[in-house]
């Protein structure tokens, strides 16, 4: 029971751009910035201020935001199972 409480307390102290072990993740930061750029270009397109290439930019930034994480996922460390 103590290990579950300790794990929950540790998880509460980890920030949004940090891995479970507390290390900062440049992959999460890059994905977040790419997502923000895609949203910005999409808003420009909706407001009529974008060019004809706006959908290409949005798709490119969405691919940059989520593509590397899909490739990285199988190689991440698996979390240890909690004792029952």
N, C-alpha and C positions, 0 to 999 in steps of 0.2 A: 504494500500500500504506500509506503514511504517513497519508493522509486517512482510511482505514478504521480505523486504530488510534486516531487522534484522535477520530473520531466515536464509537467504542466507549468511549473514556475519558470523553468528555463525557456520554454516556448513563448511565454508572455514577454520575456525580455529581448527576444530577437526582433529586429526591425524588419521593415518591408523589403529592403534591398539586401538582406542578410540571409545566408544559408542557415540550416538548423544548428550548425556548430558555431555560429556567430561570425563567420567570415563574410566579408562584403562580396557581393556577386556582381561582377561587371556585366554578366550576361543579362541579369534582370534589369540593370540600369539601361543597357543598350536596347532591350526589348521595350521598355517603358518609353524611352525617347523616340523610338521608331513608331510606336503606337500613337504618341502625341503628334508626331509629324503627319501620320496618315490621317488622323482626325482633322488636323489643320487644313490639309489639302482637300479633304472631303468637304469641309465647311466652305472653302473657297469655291469649290465646284457647285455646291448647292446655292450659294449666294450669287452665282453667275460671274464671279470675278476670276475664275480659273481659265486655263487655256484648254485646247482640245486634248492635251496630254495629261490632264488632271487624273482621269481614271487609271492611267498607267502609273503615275506617281503614287496614287493611293495603294494600288495592288503591290507595287514594289516595296513600299514601306511596310505594308502588312506582312509581306513575305519576309522582310528583314526582321520584323518584330517576332514572328512565331516560328519561322523556319529553323533557325539555329537551335532553339530549345527542343524541337522535335528530334533533331539529330543528336543532341547532347543527352537526352533522357535515358536511353539504354545504357549509357556509360557512367551514370551517377552512382554514388554509393547507396546501397540499400539501407534504410534505417533498421536498427536492431529491433527485434521483436520485444514487446513488453512482456515481462514475466507474468504468468497468470496466478 
